Amino acid sequence: MIDPAPWLFWRPRLSLLWMAALLIWETREPCFAFFQDGTERGLHALRNLSLALINVLAVSLGFVSAWAGIAAWSESQRIGLLNWIPLWDWLHALAAILALDLWTYTWHRICHRIPILWRFHRVHHSDPTMDVTTANRFHFGEIALSSLLRLPVIALVGVRFGELVVYETLLQAVVQFQHANIALPVAVEHSLRRFLVTPGMHKVHHSRDQPETDSNYASLLPVWDRLFGSLRHREDLKAIQIGLEGQDAPAQQTVNALLREPLQ
């Protein structure tokens, strides 16, 4: 059984440290020369992290207790697939993490397919200067809906709360890594992307070219893109145009405009 307390304590601290390390990395060796100066980059980060703060508050106040409650109820009532199968704790945790990651892939793909969901999700894709802070740039409507839909997933799969916390910790670290404005050495990129979503893979997903935008949906494990035929690779990463057409204007990149984006 995984005790969630240490993970809940360390997760935000480790997340901030990891973000700081990636900010230093992309400052020293950026893949794209997006920013003219530190002020422009700072305003970009402030905008994205303002959206992140809204989402953190929404999830913390509205859903973490609900996730813990549904997980405890599912386990106590022996409801959910993993609670019907006798498994060692480590195997139960591995199966739960795989199931959560498959759901994350599925939800992401649905957000690209259903127009009303895309209206929310394009807030994330409309960033023309993607860096590590873009990992936190989501409309709170998308976060709230995905958090709500996670409740039946937890119950149906039989995910324990500690397993969910471990998955979220791993996911956050990898999502920050894949959005960072960095390019790995070719050999490292090729080796790593066999079992982890890399910055190179995710840059393809943030391309303005729609067939590329509609690919590489995986967030943690690239196996789902391989299984479901949505995997794309490009070697010329610096030739990718990041963002969405028609959404580059400064007036469209304010926090207020991004919050109103689903209504446009």
C-alpha positions in Angstrom: 0.0 0.0 0.0 1.4 3.4 -1.0 1.2 6.1 1.7 0.2 9.3 -0.1 1.3 11.7 2.7 5.0 11.9 1.7 4.1 12.3 -2.0 1.6 15.1 -1.2 4.2 16.8 0.9 7.0 16.6 -1.6 5.2 16.9 -4.9 4.8 20.7 -5.0 8.3 21.3 -3.7 9.9 18.9 -6.2 7.7 20.3 -9.0 9.0 23.8 -8.3 12.6 22.7 -8.1 12.2 20.7 -11.4 10.7 23.7 -13.1 13.5 25.9 -11.9 16.1 23.4 -13.3 14.3 23.3 -16.7 14.1 27.1 -16.8 17.9 27.3 -16.3 18.4 24.6 -19.0 16.2 26.3 -21.6 17.9 29.7 -20.8 21.3 28.3 -21.4 20.4 26.1 -24.4 17.1 27.1 -25.9 15.7 25.1 -28.9 13.8 28.2 -30.2 14.9 31.9 -29.7 11.4 33.0 -28.7 12.1 36.0 -26.5 13.9 39.2 -27.1 14.7 39.9 -23.4 14.0 38.8 -19.9 11.0 41.1 -19.5 9.2 39.5 -22.4 9.9 36.0 -21.1 8.9 37.0 -17.5 5.5 38.3 -18.7 5.0 35.1 -20.6 5.7 33.1 -17.5 3.5 35.3 -15.4 0.6 34.8 -17.8 0.9 31.1 -17.9 1.5 30.7 -14.1 -1.5 32.9 -13.4 -3.7 30.3 -15.2 -1.8 27.6 -13.3 -2.7 29.2 -9.9 -6.4 29.3 -10.8 -6.2 25.6 -11.7 -4.3 24.6 -8.6 -6.9 26.3 -6.4 -9.8 24.7 -8.3 -8.4 21.2 -8.0 -7.2 21.6 -4.4 -10.5 23.0 -3.2 -12.9 21.0 -5.4 -11.5 17.6 -6.3 -8.6 16.2 -4.3 -10.9 15.3 -1.4 -13.4 13.8 -3.8 -10.7 11.7 -5.5 -9.5 10.5 -2.1 -13.1 9.7 -1.0 -14.1 7.8 -4.2 -10.8 5.8 -4.0 -11.4 4.9 -0.4 -15.0 4.0 -1.1 -14.1 1.9 -4.1 -11.5 -0.1 -2.1 -13.7 -0.6 0.9 -16.7 -1.8 -1.2 -14.4 -3.9 -3.5 -15.6 -2.0 -6.5 -13.4 -1.6 -9.6 -11.5 -4.0 -11.8 -8.3 -4.0 -9.8 -10.2 -4.7 -6.6 -11.6 -7.9 -8.1 -8.2 -9.3 -9.0 -5.8 -10.5 -6.2 -2.6 -8.6 -6.9 0.6 -7.7 -5.1 0.6 -4.1 -4.0 3.4 -3.2 -6.5 1.5 -4.9 -9.4 -1.7 -3.1 -8.4 0.1 0.2 -8.4 1.7 -0.5 -11.8 -1.7 -1.5 -13.3 -3.4 1.6 -11.8 -0.7 3.9 -13.3 -1.1 2.3 -16.7 -4.8 2.6 -16.6 -4.6 6.3 -15.5 -2.2 7.1 -18.3 -4.4 5.4 -20.9 -7.3 7.5 -19.6 -5.1 10.6 -19.9 -4.3 9.7 -23.5 -8.0 9.1 -24.3 -9.1 12.3 -22.7 -6.5 14.3 -24.6 -7.5 12.8 -27.9 -11.2 13.5 -27.2 -10.3 17.1 -26.5 -8.9 17.4 -30.1 -12.0 15.7 -31.6 -15.0 17.3 -29.9 -15.4 21.0 -30.9 -16.7 22.3 -27.5 -13.8 20.6 -25.7 -11.3 21.9 -28.3 -12.5 25.4 -27.5 -11.1 24.9 -24.0 -8.0 22.9 -24.9 -6.8 25.3 -27.6 -5.9 27.7 -24.7 -3.0 25.4 -24.1 -2.1 25.1 -27.8 -2.3 28.8 -28.6 0.9 29.6 -26.9 3.3 30.6 -29.7 6.3 30.6 -27.4 6.1 27.3 -25.7 8.4 26.7 -22.7 8.2 24.9 -19.4 5.6 27.3 -18.1 3.3 26.2 -20.9 2.9 22.9 -19.1 0.6 24.8 -16.7 -1.3 26.8 -19.3 -4.8 25.2 -19.3 -8.3 26.7 -19.1 -9.8 26.0 -15.7 -12.9 24.7 -17.5 -10.9 21.9 -19.1 -9.2 21.1 -15.8 -12.5 21.0 -13.9 -14.2 18.7 -16.4 -11.2 16.3 -16.6 -11.0 16.3 -12.8 -14.7 15.5 -12.6 -14.5 12.7 -15.2 -11.6 11.2 -13.3 -14.0 10.2 -10.4 -15.7 7.4 -12.3 -12.4 6.3 -13.7 -11.0 5.9 -10.2 -14.0 3.9 -9.1 -14.2 1.7 -12.2 -10.5 0.8 -12.3 -10.2 0.6 -8.5 -7.3 3.1 -8.2 -6.1 3.8 -4.7 -5.5 7.4 -3.7 -1.8 6.8 -3.1 -1.4 5.4 -6.6 -3.2 8.5 -8.0 -0.8 10.8 -6.2 2.2 8.8 -7.5 0.9 9.0 -11.0 0.2 12.7 -10.8 3.7 13.3 -9.4 5.3 11.4 -12.3 3.0 13.0 -14.9 3.7 16.6 -13.7 7.5 16.0 -14.0 7.3 14.6 -17.5 4.8 17.2 -18.7 7.1 20.0 -17.5 10.0 18.2 -19.2 8.2 17.7 -22.6 7.1 21.4 -22.8 10.5 22.8 -22.0 12.2 24.9 -24.7 15.0 22.4 -25.1 16.3 19.9 -27.6 17.9 16.7 -26.4 21.0 15.2 -28.2 19.7 13.0 -31.1 20.9 9.7 -29.6 19.3 10.6 -26.2 16.0 11.7 -27.9 15.8 8.4 -29.9 16.6 6.2 -26.9 14.3 8.0 -24.4 11.2 8.3 -26.6 10.9 4.5 -26.6 9.5 4.6 -23.1 8.9 8.3 -22.2 7.2 11.2 -24.0 10.1 13.5 -24.9 10.4 17.2 -25.7 10.9 16.3 -29.4 7.8 14.3 -29.5 5.7 16.9 -27.9 7.0 19.8 -30.0 5.4 17.9 -33.0 2.1 17.9 -31.1 2.3 21.7 -30.7 3.0 22.3 -34.4 0.7 24.6 -36.3 0.3 21.9 -39.0 -3.0 20.2 -38.1 -1.9 16.6 -38.9 0.9 17.1 -36.5 -1.2 18.8 -33.9 -3.5 15.8 -34.1 -0.8 13.3 -33.1 1.4 12.4 -30.2 -1.4 12.6 -27.6 0.4 10.6 -24.9 1.5 12.4 -21.8 3.7 10.0 -20.0 4.1 6.7 -21.9 4.4 6.8 -25.8 3.1 3.3 -26.0 -0.5 4.5 -26.4 0.4 6.5 -29.6 2.1 3.4 -31.0 -0.9 1.2 -30.2 -3.5 3.6 -31.6 -1.7 4.9 -34.6 -1.2 8.5 -33.5 2.6 8.6 -33.3 4.6 11.0 -35.4 8.3 11.9 -35.4 10.3 14.8 -36.9 14.0 15.2 -36.8 14.0 18.9 -37.9 12.6 20.2 -34.6 13.7 23.8 -35.1 11.7 24.0 -38.3 8.4 23.4 -36.4 6.1 26.4 -36.2 4.7 26.4 -32.6 1.2 27.6 -31.8 -2.2 28.1 -33.6 -2.8 30.2 -36.7 -4.6 33.4 -36.1 -4.0 33.4 -32.3 -0.6 35.2 -32.0 -1.8 38.8 -31.4 -0.8 40.2 -28.0 -4.5 41.0 -27.3 -5.3 37.3 -27.6 -2.5 36.3 -25.2 -3.7 38.1 -22.1 -5.0 36.1 -19.1 -8.5 37.7 -19.6 -8.5 36.8 -23.3 -7.4 33.2 -22.6 -10.2 32.8 -20.0 -12.7 34.1 -22.5 -11.3 31.9 -25.4 -14.0 29.1 -25.2 -16.7 31.7 -25.9 -15.0 33.0 -29.1 
